[in-house]
Amino acid sequence: MLNFFSNFNPSSPAWDISIILIFVIATFLYGLTLGRARVVVQIVSSYMTMALLASAPFLDKIEARTPLNHTVFYLVAFLVVFVLLFLLLSKSAFHQHLSEGRGSLGDVLVLSVVQVGFLTSIVLSSMSGFALGHLSGITQTIFAKSPAPFIWTVLPIAALILIRGKKERK
């Protein structure tokens, strides 16, 4: 770990430092600006998107007709489906129900960390081995190498189970 930080050069940061900085900044901005209900809706949208893309029988045919390589096509498809699902779910009764329960700042930060980590893992896991080779071992271990993608997939589920909205008192 210390060896990783000893190579830090602020005048020309490596991709690893950029990814870590983006992760930290995105986590705080993400959770604070969206709030608990929208973060939960985004977590659910992420899982639905993964399930849809994994089971769509026509996706290979669409990919063959585009000039995009597999990684770029997957990321674009993920983004499009994710945004559509998020917009649909944010207008649903599901989102309204979540909005009724108020979470603490700690809840929002935990959900933000697991959601941003999950999305980072999805992006890095979909990259080619060549592209991943440009990242340090610690970044690969945290986000892309097995079992990290599985752990980042399970963490949001665990967070959603453990974090509950405050119940109204009668």
N, C-alpha and C positions, 0 to 999 in steps of 0.2 A: 504494500500500500504506500509506504513512504517512497519507494522507488518510482511509483506512478507520479507522485507530486513533485519529485525532484526534477522531472523533465519539463515542468511547467515554465513556459516562456510567454509572458503577457503580450509581447510584441507580435508573436505569431502563434496563437493558440491552435492546438491540434483539434481534430474533430471531437476527440474525447472530452476535452474541456468544454467545448461548445455544447455538446450533448448534455453534459452535467449541468452547466449553467442554464441552458434552456429548460431542463427538467426542473430545477429548483425554482426558477422564476415562473415557469408555467404553472407549477403546483400552487404557488401562493396566489397568483393573479387569477387563475382558473377558479379556485374554490371561493375566493373572496368576491369575485364579480358574479359568479353564477348562483351561488347559494346551494344549499343541501338538496332541494328537490330537483333542480336541473342537473346536478352532478349525478344523482341517482338515475334520472332518466337517461343521461348519457351513458352510464355504465350498462344499463339494460339495452340501450340502442347498440352499443358495441358488441355485446354478446349476440344479439339478434343478427347483426351484420355478419359476424363471423359464421354463424350457422347458415345464413342464406348463401354466402359466398362459397362455403364448403360444400353445400348440397345443390347448387344451381347447375343443372345438366347442360345448359346452353352457354355457360361462361367461356368455355374453351373455344367455341365457335366464334363468339364475339371477339375474343382476344386474337384469334387468327386473322381477323379482318382489320385489325388496327396496326399501325406502325410501331406501337409501343412494345418494349420488352416486357417479360413476365412480371418483374418487380414493379415497374412503373404502372403497368396495367392493373395489377392487384391493388396498389395503393390508390389509384384513381377510382377504381370500382368500390373499394372500401369507403373512401371519402364520400362518394355520391350516395351510396346506399345508407351510410351512417347519417348523413345530413337529412335525407328524406325521412328515415325512421325517427330521428330526433324531432324533426318538425311535426310529424304526425303524433308522436307520443306526447310532445309538450302541449298539444291542444286537447289531449284526451282526459278522461276522468282519472286515469292513473296519475297524471301530473297534479291535477287538482287535489287528489287525495293526499299525495305526498306534501303538497304545499301547506296543508292544514297542520301538520306536525312541525314543530320548530326544532332544529338541531343546534347544538352549541357550535362555537367556533372550532373547537377540537374535532367534533364530528365532521365538519366541512373540510378541515385540513386532512384528516385521515382519508376521507373519500376522495379528495383531490389527489393525494399522493398515489393511492392505488389506481385511480383512473389514468393519470398521466403516465405512471409506470407501465400500466397495461397497454396503453396506446404506443408508448415508446418501444415496448417489447414487440408489439405487432409490426411496427415499421422496421425495426432492426432485424427481426427474425425473417422478414420477407426479402431482405437484401441478399445478394449473391455472396458466396464465400470470398470472392476477390474483394468486394467492397468492405466486408466485415474485417478482412485482413488488415485494413488501414486503421482499425480501432485497437485500442490497447486491450490487453487480456482482461483487465478489471471491468471495462465497459461491456465486453462480450459476455463475461461471466454474469454480470448483474442483469443484463437484458436479453441476450441472444442465445447463449449456449444452454443446452439442456442441463438442468431442469428449469432454468430461469423462466422461459415462456409459460411453462405449466404453473409455476409459482405465481407469476403475475396474472395468470388467468384465474387462479383460485383466490388470490387476495381480495379482489373486489367482492366476490361472493361472501367471503368470511366477514368483510367489513359491513356489508349490507345486513348480514345476519346479526352481528354484534351491536350495530348502531340502530337504535330505534327512536322514533319520535316521542316527544313527551305527551303523555295521555292527559286529556282534559279531566279536571277534578269536578265532581258533581257536588 
